[in-house]
């Protein structure tokens, strides 16, 4: 249960150390176990974590990899994405979503987002399918599972892989009860320290129900080898460290309780900010709330961010620039106005502090500061 905090304490945007402080003894024991084992790459710790993660996620297979980015790369490669191919995806995501597509040799094809959820609009995505489409990569932004609508049927009919960037959405469920990684080709997770299931460095995983796909990802993470010194594909060094796996095994059983805490805190934000001069994220039961993102209209975001900082409260902008306008992707030929919904969102979004150890009184303090700034 969250406890009250002094009103003048700084409020960090995220606080992984506070979240996992109650697990310090178990985490130290797990780390010591790995040190004593002498096995630091793959091995029993990774295999154990993969079994436990697959069971917790409701899928047949989980393959641990070295980061969320490498999970995307391995997933795209296992789906056969390569030069000359196109991958339909969202322009509202961390750069790795598009960067992994380009690194695979393919071309990102963007579709605009839903104005309420900021997830990829499935109808817009359907309109972008073409003869070169090899995959659709949906993004579950801020922990909210995107409804797939007609995409599974359309992709199946055309032999297109349906992939999920679930880096922010471990454990998320859509309105129909589908969990990430189930009923699609595969899903990529990230264990970056500020994620809902955060590690102590980089880490990631690929979830899938397809045994052949899982086997291919396992080969690709060890340079495409299916045995020692026998390489059947061009892969990479995408292995998950045993130390990360052991520490994540300690944290994984606590994920449901941490998710419940995030949902409770998000509800407190929603109640406290009801009627304020900003737009609140929609309330969905299956959202796991990696971020609590409000939309501040009419150019008032900068002032609100400054007022929060003056009060010692952290905030972040996810994301200030849509992917189609990133300088590194200039070669795709996009210009301002191509995807107006996401471009407007990038001008308005502001993420407020949200993590399991956050105190109710701290949420109330953030709410009061936001309201005071908007009415000044």
Secondary structure, DSSP 8 states (H G I E B T S, - for coil): ------TTS-B-S--HHHHHGGGHHHHHHHHHHHHHH---BSSHHHHHHHHHHHHHHTSSEEEEES-HHHHHHHHHHHTT--TT-EEEEESSS-THHHHHHHHTT-EEEEE-B-TTT-SB-HHHHHHT--TTEEEEEEE-GGG-----TTHHHHHHHHT-EEEEE-TT-TT-B-TTS-BTTSSSSEEEEE--TTSTT--SS--EEEEES-HHHHHHHHHHTBTTEEETTEE-S---B-B-BHHHHHHHHHHHTTHHHHHHHHHHHHHHHHHHHTTSSSB-----TT---S-EEEE--TT-HHHHHHHHHHTTB-EE-TTSS-GGG-GGGGGG---TTTTHHHHHHHHHEEEE---TT--HHHHHHHHHHHHHHHH-
